[in-house]
């Protein structure tokens, strides 16, 4: 007699329906159809979370496109509180892809910016992406702190200085506004 535990099922079961199949033939046709009606607007989210939880219970890695569909559905439904909870309680596993997706929705959900940065920091391998986020938001001071903390000061400061030369008008505005001297002093001290 074979014991039907989660471990034995995971070891002996054959994937009949893959995550790709589930996404392509079930989730997208049903949940991405604007004309489809559901008992509640959060029904698609509940079904996707149940599927993801089921995969996690068997220690299977979840493909990113499922997370992407879930995040986009939550945003489309306007259920940002639930999205925040899923991120806070790690229903959605940390990844660079998920962090980039969160950065792309920061216009709709401003807290996504900080959540994405925290996620990149937890990953521990995404220092370059964190620096890019700071640079794209013109947060040179935070970029220099990040660089200093990861012993990559010289090469990244050279990048920063080249950015200064490319954006001289923005820097001259910061000088006239009085916000540059502290940053310039800090960057100079890094050398």
DAQUIUR-V589387 format. One record per run of one state. SS is the DSSP state (h for helix, s for strand, l for the rest). FROM is the first residue (numbers start at 1). LEN is the number of residues. If there is no record, write none. Layout:
SS;FROM;LEN
SS;FROM;LEN
//
This chain:
l;1;5
h;6;7
l;13;6
h;19;13
l;32;11
h;43;15
l;58;6
h;64;14
l;78;2
h;80;9
l;89;7
h;96;9
l;105;6
h;111;13
l;124;3
h;127;10
l;137;3
h;140;10
l;150;3
h;153;14
l;167;1
h;168;10
l;178;2
h;180;11
l;191;1
//
